[in-house]
Amino acid sequence: MCELLAMSANVPTDICFSFTGLIRRGGATGPHGDGFGICFYESGGLREFKDYQASATSAIAEFLRTYPIQSKIALSHIRQANVGAVNLQNTHPFQRELWGRAWTLAHNGQIDLSRVPQANFYCPVGTTDSEKIFCWLLDKLREQATEQTPWSELAQLLQHYCQQLNQLGVCNLLLSDGNGLFVFCSTKLSWLCRQAPFGPAHLCDRDLTVDFSSVTHIDDRVAVIATQPLTDNEDWHAMQSGEGRLFCDGVSTWQSLGPSVVHPKGSGL
């Protein structure tokens, strides 16, 4: 299956170090050679880069590995295609507008498409199960919430519906609007928080070490989420199946270890 990477920080931060480790898994140290994508939220805007070439050999990926784009939230995905052809339409992250904000989703897993209803408002461009569930989730937010709904409540709604999707297959996902980062674990996700006192980090997939104490300030805080730990000398926290988390400004501000207690209006699946 695919692999995911996301970052939430309290100050604009680049993701070059983690991205350098991830892209090696896209055709070099891992089999995920069917394209990659990454998006960066910057001051209300969104930069997005995609390629259907393997990330380990993609010129776009190599450019991004050495180009320090500063962002408080970033999402990335390397693909091993299960559903849908290898092309740009099917390359994650996917993007849609809701309440005047750019929402993005990256998904790892496979869902029974026949049991996911068609969204009423949003339509997939490609043919992946991932984009279809993205459209359905945003439809649910559009129906159940408003532009003023705080992220703590949005996270509860997303947890409720991701628990339903989790019954239809594997649903590890990252979802953001640039303000909050929602993460749901179906089978495999890990996270860590880098904050003072900072120390060195060494990548698993490349012989590269960065001493973060020399490139950070004492108040900096960065949460990194990945399918599998990207470093071999840091304290990664493995998420449980069915666990959802909300990250804001580099902190896990909300967590659910099981089915949500929220009672949305209308029917579910």
RAURMO-V122629 format. One line per field, one symbol per residue. ss: DSSP state (H for helix, E for strand, L for the rest). burial: b if it has 16 or more other C-alpha atoms within 10 Angstrom, else e. A space follows every 50 residues. Layout:
ss: ???
burial: ???
//
This chain:
ss: LLEEEEEEEEEEELLHHHHHHHHHLELLLLELLLLEEEEEEELLEEEEEE ELLLLLLLHHHHHHHLLLLLEEEEEEEELLLLLLLLLHHHLLLEEEEELL EEEEEEEELLELHHHLLLLLLLLLLLLLHHHHHHHHHHHHHHHHLLLLLL HHHHHHHHHHHHHHHHLLELLEEEEELLLLEEEELLLLLEEEEEELLLLE EEELLLLLEEEHHHLLLLLLEEEEEELLLLELLLLLEELLLLLEEEEELL EEEEEELLLLLLLLLLLLL
burial: ebbbbbbbbbbbbbbbbbbbbbbbbbbeebbbbbbbbbbbbbeeebebeb bbbbbbebeebeebbeeebbbbbbbbbbbbbeeeebeebbbbbbbbeeee bbbbbbbbbbbebeebebbeebebebebbbbbbbbbbbbbbeeeeeeeee beebbbbbbbbbbbbbebebbbbbbbbbbbbbbbbbbbbbbbbbbeebee bbbbbeeeeeebeeeeeeebbbbbbbbbbbbeebebebbbbbbbbbbbbb bbebbbeebbeeebeeeee
//
